[in-house]
Amino acid sequence: MGRRDQIDLGPSSAHRWTRCTASPRFIVAHAAELPEDSTVWTDEGTQAHEVASNILDGKGVPPDTSPEMRAHVMTYVNHVWGHQTKGSRLSVEKRVPLFYLNSRNGIVDAATQSPEALYIDDLKYGVGVSVQADQNEQLAIYAESIIRQWEQITEFAPDFPVHLSIVQPRDRNDPNAVRTWSLTRRELSMFTTQIGAKAWQALHGEGEFAPSDDACKFCPAKGICAAYGHQGLVALPEEARIITLPDPGALSREQRIKALKAKRVLHDWLEALEDQERAELSAGAEPMGFKLVEGKANRTWVDVDAATKLLNNHLTIDELRPRADLISPAQAEKALKGIELSTKFQNKLASLITRPEGKPTLVPEDDKRPALKPQLQNLDII
């Protein structure tokens, strides 16, 4: 993630700023108003990358790594190891000057240069949002930046193969953990020329706002961006651009279709507004119609290894791990239903289950639950 007080033209956010070239300067101008960008998901991803780099560097698996994380990370590690041949060179967590901004570095998860090809591999530890390799700006930036650095000492033919891979082992939406975009050095150069042009526009104040589902999805400023909000409202009929919405029956079919097309944009925009309000309440702002309360949280295992060993007395491995992860406490209780369990087993099972604090939730002020105090909040903004 780039710092909010300087223009962020980093590879990880390139999918946004190559489309909405005005966003980097807008984010800097409104840095003090934006929600924090650290979440349990980004922290978990950082840990997974540390585990992967440790293994690839020959340091072994860190002792505090969970079996689930180790299994997922090994999918990525095995893919990277598959490129290693005689004469190849592997670079892990390699810092390279960005080809469009030499004063800034990008960090490449893994780069393998061999006489036959260049391989760039990027680990994504996310679950809900699939990341594809084809036309991926982040991967292309890494590859172009590395090649330009290496071209100072060696030559790459125009048809030299470049393989750019996303490895996302936990993806719930795509069973293929490894996705690869293969192209030539010439094709990579053509693709990144456009990226360089967009970076120049963003850096020199010549960018334009271009709101879209694609560009705005992970933008930290969408909750205060007029262009993003207008994108949804402009699709509504004139009658619906007010707080008191018209009777659905009073709209023509054409107006109704326009409103339906705006549904997803308006939903995402309202969620961005909620994130913004949560951030301000968390910082101590006076409630104005809404407050923060402790949200619900799913129960989790205190010790995954101990839970696996205990459940193994009554459940098969397929029942325990229909996927790579151990089933949840709720799923375990469902699977054990109908099985005669000893009191000792039930007590031990209960001791291995915990319910963490729920994420602060935004609710109307008249909600009966007590409001959280700002100094007690540990807010995660998605």
C-alpha positions in Angstrom: 0.0 0.0 0.0 1.2 3.5 -0.8 1.3 6.2 1.9 -1.7 8.5 1.8 0.4 11.7 2.0 2.2 11.0 -1.3 1.0 10.2 -4.7 0.6 6.4 -4.9 1.5 5.0 -8.3 2.4 1.6 -7.0 1.9 -1.6 -9.0 -0.7 -3.0 -6.6 -3.0 -0.1 -7.2 -2.3 0.2 -11.0 -5.6 -1.4 -11.9 -7.2 1.8 -10.4 -4.9 4.6 -11.4 -4.5 3.4 -15.0 -8.2 3.9 -15.4 -9.0 6.8 -13.0 -5.8 8.9 -13.4 -7.1 11.6 -11.2 -7.5 9.3 -8.2 -3.9 9.4 -6.9 -3.9 13.2 -6.4 -7.4 13.1 -5.0 -6.4 10.5 -2.4 -3.4 12.6 -1.3 -5.5 15.8 -1.1 -8.1 14.1 1.2 -5.7 11.8 3.1 -6.8 13.0 6.5 -10.5 12.1 5.8 -9.9 8.5 4.6 -10.4 5.3 6.6 -7.4 3.3 7.8 -6.2 0.8 5.2 -4.9 -2.0 7.5 -7.3 -4.9 8.0 -7.1 -8.4 9.3 -7.1 -9.5 5.7 -4.1 -7.4 4.7 -2.3 -8.4 7.8 -3.0 -12.1 7.1 -1.7 -11.6 3.5 1.5 -10.0 4.8 2.1 -13.0 7.1 1.5 -15.4 4.2 4.1 -13.6 2.1 6.6 -13.7 4.9 6.1 -17.5 5.2 6.5 -17.9 1.5 9.7 -15.8 1.3 11.2 -17.7 4.3 10.6 -21.0 2.6 11.9 -19.9 -0.8 15.0 -18.4 0.8 15.8 -21.7 2.5 15.0 -20.6 6.0 12.1 -23.0 6.5 8.6 -22.5 7.8 8.3 -20.0 10.7 7.2 -21.9 13.9 4.0 -19.9 14.4 2.6 -20.8 11.0 -0.8 -22.5 11.0 -1.2 -25.8 9.1 -3.8 -24.1 6.9 -1.5 -21.2 5.9 1.4 -23.6 5.3 -0.6 -25.8 3.0 -1.9 -22.8 1.0 1.6 -21.1 0.8 3.1 -24.4 -0.4 0.9 -24.3 -3.5 2.6 -21.1 -4.4 6.1 -22.3 -3.4 5.8 -25.5 -5.4 4.8 -23.4 -8.5 7.8 -21.2 -8.1 10.1 -24.2 -7.6 8.7 -25.7 -10.8 10.6 -23.0 -12.8 14.0 -23.7 -11.3 16.3 -25.4 -13.8 20.0 -25.5 -14.5 21.1 -21.9 -15.2 18.0 -20.2 -13.8 18.2 -17.5 -11.2 15.5 -17.0 -8.5 15.0 -13.6 -6.8 12.6 -13.5 -3.8 10.9 -10.3 -2.6 13.1 -8.4 -5.0 13.1 -4.6 -5.0 13.2 -3.1 -8.4 12.9 0.6 -9.6 9.6 1.1 -11.3 10.2 1.6 -15.0 7.9 4.7 -15.1 9.1 6.2 -11.8 12.7 5.2 -11.0 12.7 7.0 -7.6 10.2 4.4 -6.4 10.6 0.7 -5.9 8.3 -2.2 -6.5 8.6 -5.5 -4.6 8.3 -8.6 -6.7 7.2 -11.7 -4.8 9.3 -14.1 -7.0 11.1 -13.6 -10.3 12.9 -16.4 -12.1 15.2 -15.7 -15.0 16.3 -18.7 -17.1 17.8 -18.9 -20.6 14.4 -20.0 -21.9 12.0 -17.5 -20.2 11.3 -15.0 -17.5 8.8 -16.0 -14.8 7.0 -13.5 -12.5 4.9 -15.1 -9.7 2.7 -13.2 -7.4 1.0 -14.7 -4.3 -2.6 -13.6 -3.5 -3.9 -14.8 -0.2 -7.5 -13.4 -0.6 -10.6 -15.6 -0.6 -13.5 -13.7 -2.0 -12.2 -11.6 -4.9 -10.6 -13.5 -7.8 -7.5 -12.0 -9.3 -6.7 -12.9 -12.9 -3.3 -12.8 -14.6 -4.4 -11.9 -18.1 -3.9 -8.2 -18.8 -2.8 -7.7 -15.1 -1.1 -4.3 -14.8 0.7 -5.2 -11.6 2.4 -8.2 -13.0 3.3 -6.4 -16.2 4.9 -3.5 -14.3 7.0 -6.0 -12.3 8.1 -7.8 -15.5 8.9 -4.6 -17.4 10.8 -3.1 -14.4 12.9 -6.2 -13.9 13.6 -6.7 -17.6 14.8 -3.0 -18.0 17.1 -3.5 -15.0 18.5 -6.7 -16.4 18.8 -5.3 -19.9 21.6 -3.2 -18.6 23.8 -6.4 -18.5 22.1 -8.8 -20.9 19.9 -8.7 -24.0 16.3 -9.9 -24.4 15.1 -10.8 -27.9 11.7 -9.4 -29.0 10.2 -12.9 -28.9 11.7 -13.8 -25.5 8.9 -15.6 -23.5 7.5 -13.9 -20.4 5.2 -15.8 -18.1 3.2 -13.8 -15.5 1.3 -15.8 -12.9 -1.1 -15.2 -10.1 -1.2 -17.9 -7.4 -4.4 -17.6 -5.3 -4.8 -20.9 -3.4 -7.7 -19.9 -1.2 -9.9 -18.4 -3.9 -13.5 -19.6 -3.4 -14.6 -18.6 -6.9 -12.0 -20.2 -9.1 -10.7 -23.8 -8.5 -7.6 -23.0 -10.6 -5.1 -21.7 -8.0 -2.6 -20.8 -10.7 -3.5 -18.4 -13.6 -0.8 -17.5 -16.1 -0.5 -14.8 -18.8 2.1 -15.7 -21.3 3.4 -13.1 -23.8 6.6 -12.0 -25.5 9.1 -9.2 -24.6 7.7 -7.2 -27.5 4.1 -7.6 -26.4 5.0 -6.7 -22.8 6.6 -3.5 -24.0 3.6 -2.5 -26.0 1.3 -3.2 -23.0 3.4 -1.3 -20.5 3.8 1.7 -22.8 0.2 2.6 -22.1 0.8 2.1 -18.4 3.7 4.5 -18.5 1.5 7.1 -20.3 -1.2 6.8 -17.6 1.4 7.2 -14.9 2.7 10.4 -16.4 -0.8 11.9 -16.6 -1.5 11.0 -12.9 1.9 12.3 -11.7 1.7 15.6 -13.6 -1.8 16.6 -12.7 -3.4 15.8 -16.0 -5.5 12.9 -14.8 -9.2 12.5 -15.2 -11.9 10.9 -13.0 -13.2 7.8 -14.6 -15.5 6.0 -12.1 -16.4 2.4 -12.7 -17.0 -0.8 -10.8 -13.6 -1.9 -12.0 -11.6 1.1 -11.0 -13.4 2.1 -7.8 -13.8 -1.3 -6.1 -10.8 -0.9 -3.8 -10.4 2.9 -3.9 -10.0 4.3 -0.4 -11.6 7.6 -1.4 -14.8 6.4 -3.0 -16.9 7.3 0.0 -16.1 11.0 -0.5 -15.7 11.0 -4.3 -18.4 13.1 -6.1 -17.6 11.4 -9.4 -18.2 8.0 -8.0 -21.4 9.0 -6.3 -22.6 10.8 -9.4 -22.0 7.6 -11.4 -24.9 5.9 -9.7 -27.2 8.8 -9.3 -26.9 9.9 -13.0 -28.4 6.5 -14.0 -31.5 7.1 -12.0 -34.6 8.9 -13.4 -34.8 12.6 -12.3 -37.5 11.8 -9.8 -35.2 9.4 -7.9 -32.4 11.9 -7.4 -33.9 13.1 -4.1 -34.0 11.7 -0.6 -37.7 10.8 -0.8 -37.8 8.3 -3.6 -40.8 8.1 -5.9 -43.4 5.3 -5.8 -42.0 2.5 -8.0 -45.3 2.2 -9.7 -45.1 5.8 -10.8 -42.0 5.2 -12.9 -42.1 4.3 -16.6 -40.5 1.0 -17.5 -37.6 2.9 -19.1 -37.0 4.8 -15.9 -37.3 1.5 -13.9 -34.6 -0.2 -16.0 -32.3 2.8 -15.5 -32.8 2.6 -11.8 -32.1 -1.2 -11.8 -28.9 -0.7 -13.7 -27.7 1.6 -11.0 -28.4 -0.8 -8.2 -24.9 -2.3 -7.8 -23.2 1.1 -8.0 -25.5 2.6 -5.4 -25.0 -0.4 -3.1 -21.2 -0.1 -3.3 -21.4 3.7 -2.9 -23.5 3.4 0.3 -21.1 0.8 1.7 -18.3 3.3 1.0 -20.3 6.0 2.9 -20.7 3.5 5.8 -16.9 2.9 5.9 -16.4 6.6 6.0 -18.9 7.1 8.9 -17.4 4.2 10.8 -13.9 5.8 10.5 -15.1 9.2 11.8 -17.0 7.7 14.7 -14.0 5.5 15.5 -11.8 8.7 15.6 -14.2 10.2 18.2 -16.7 12.1 16.0 -20.0 13.0 17.7 -22.8 10.5 16.6 -25.3 12.0 14.2 -28.1 9.5 13.7 -25.7 6.5 13.8 -23.4 4.9 16.3 -21.0 2.0 16.5 -21.8 -1.2 18.4 -20.0 -4.5 18.7 -20.8 -6.7 15.7 -21.3 -10.4 15.5 -18.4 -12.7 14.9 -18.2 -16.4 14.0 -16.7 -18.8 16.4 -13.2 -20.1 15.7 -10.8 -22.7 16.9 -8.4 -21.8 19.7 -6.0 -24.5 18.5 -6.6 -26.0 15.0 -4.2 -28.9 15.5 -5.8 -29.9 18.8 -9.3 -29.6 17.3 -8.3 -31.7 14.4 -6.9 -34.4 16.6 -10.0 -34.4 18.8 -12.5 -34.5 15.9 -10.5 -37.2 14.2 -12.0 -39.6 16.9 -15.4 -39.3 15.3 -15.0 -37.8 11.8 -13.2 -38.9 8.6 -10.5 -36.8 7.0 -13.0 -35.9 4.2 -15.5 -34.7 6.8 -12.8 -32.8 8.7 -11.3 -31.1 5.6 -13.7 -31.0 2.6 -11.2 -28.4 1.4 -7.7 -27.5 2.7 -9.0 -25.8 5.9 -10.5 -27.5 8.9 -14.3 -27.2 9.1 -15.6 -24.5 11.4 -17.0 -25.1 14.9 -20.5 -24.8 13.6 -19.9 -27.3 10.8 -18.2 -29.6 13.3 -21.2 -29.5 15.6 -23.5 -30.3 12.7 -21.3 -33.2 11.6 -21.3 -34.6 15.1 -25.0 -34.4 15.5 -26.5 -37.9 16.1 -23.2 -39.3 17.4 -23.1 -40.3 21.1 -20.4 -38.1 22.6 -18.9 -38.5 26.1 -19.0 -35.6 28.6 -15.2 -35.4 28.5 -15.2 -35.1 24.7 -17.9 -32.3 24.8 -16.0 -30.4 27.5 -12.8 -30.6 25.5 -14.5 -29.5 22.3 -16.1 -26.5 24.1 -12.6 -25.5 25.4 -11.3 -25.4 21.9 -13.9 -23.0 20.6 -13.7 -19.2 21.1 -15.8 -16.3 19.8 -13.6 -13.2 19.0 -14.7 -9.7 19.3 -17.0 -8.6 16.5 -16.1 -5.9 14.1 -17.7 -2.6 15.0 -21.0 -2.2 13.2 -22.8 0.9 12.2 -26.4 1.1 13.4 -29.1 3.8 14.0 -28.7 5.7 17.3 -31.9 4.2 18.7 -30.5 0.7 18.5 -30.7 -0.8 22.0 -27.1 -2.1 22.0 -24.6 0.1 23.8 -22.3 2.3 21.7 -18.6 1.5 21.6 -16.3 4.1 23.0 -13.8 5.4 20.5 -10.7 4.4 22.6 -12.0 0.8 22.8 -12.6 0.3 19.1 -10.3 -1.8 17.0 -11.8 -0.9 13.6 -11.3 -2.9 10.5 -12.3 -1.2 7.2 -12.7 -3.4 4.2 
